[in-house]
Amino acid sequence: MLLLIVSQAGQQALLGDDLSFTNAFPITVTLIGIHLLFAGADYRWPGFARFAKDVPLVLIDDGRILE
């Protein structure tokens, strides 16, 4: 998932008015840094996972919309 987000952010930075590496680099470094920060916190403090990761919300079950 991180790879998709980083590639999309880099593409948007490079497709703007300024086609330089200087625009894409800080965005990429920031996204990777946030990912590493959350992964490290999740590893160090198991209770952090309850805050960072949520359970999926089921909207449709067996073809019926759940209210």
C-alpha positions in Angstrom: 0.0 0.0 0.0 2.8 2.4 0.9 4.4 1.8 -2.6 1.1 2.9 -4.3 0.9 6.0 -2.2 4.5 7.0 -2.7 4.3 6.5 -6.4 1.2 8.5 -6.7 2.7 11.4 -4.6 5.8 11.3 -6.7 3.8 11.4 -9.9 1.8 14.4 -8.8 4.9 16.2 -7.7 6.6 15.5 -11.0 3.6 16.4 -13.2 3.2 19.9 -11.7 4.8 23.1 -13.1 8.2 22.3 -11.7 9.5 18.9 -13.0 12.3 18.6 -10.5 13.3 15.8 -8.1 13.2 18.4 -5.3 9.4 18.4 -5.2 9.0 14.6 -5.1 11.8 13.8 -2.6 10.3 15.5 0.5 6.9 14.0 -0.1 8.4 10.6 -0.5 10.6 10.9 2.6 7.7 12.2 4.7 5.4 9.3 3.7 8.0 6.7 4.4 8.9 8.3 7.7 5.3 8.3 8.9 5.0 4.7 7.9 8.1 3.7 9.8 7.0 5.7 12.8 3.6 4.0 12.9 5.2 0.5 12.3 7.7 1.1 15.1 5.0 2.3 17.5 2.9 -0.7 16.6 5.8 -3.1 17.3 6.9 -1.4 20.6 3.4 -0.8 22.1 0.8 -3.5 21.2 -2.0 -1.2 22.4 -1.1 1.3 19.7 -2.6 -1.1 17.1 -6.1 -0.4 18.6 -5.6 3.2 17.8 -3.8 2.9 14.5 -5.7 0.0 13.0 -9.4 -0.2 12.9 -11.7 -3.1 12.1 -13.4 -3.0 8.7 -17.0 -1.9 8.6 -19.2 -4.3 6.8 -21.8 -2.5 4.7 -23.2 -5.3 2.5 -23.6 -8.9 3.7 -24.8 -11.7 1.5 -26.1 -9.2 -1.1 -28.1 -7.1 1.4 -27.3 -3.6 2.6 -26.8 -3.5 6.4 -28.2 -0.5 8.2 
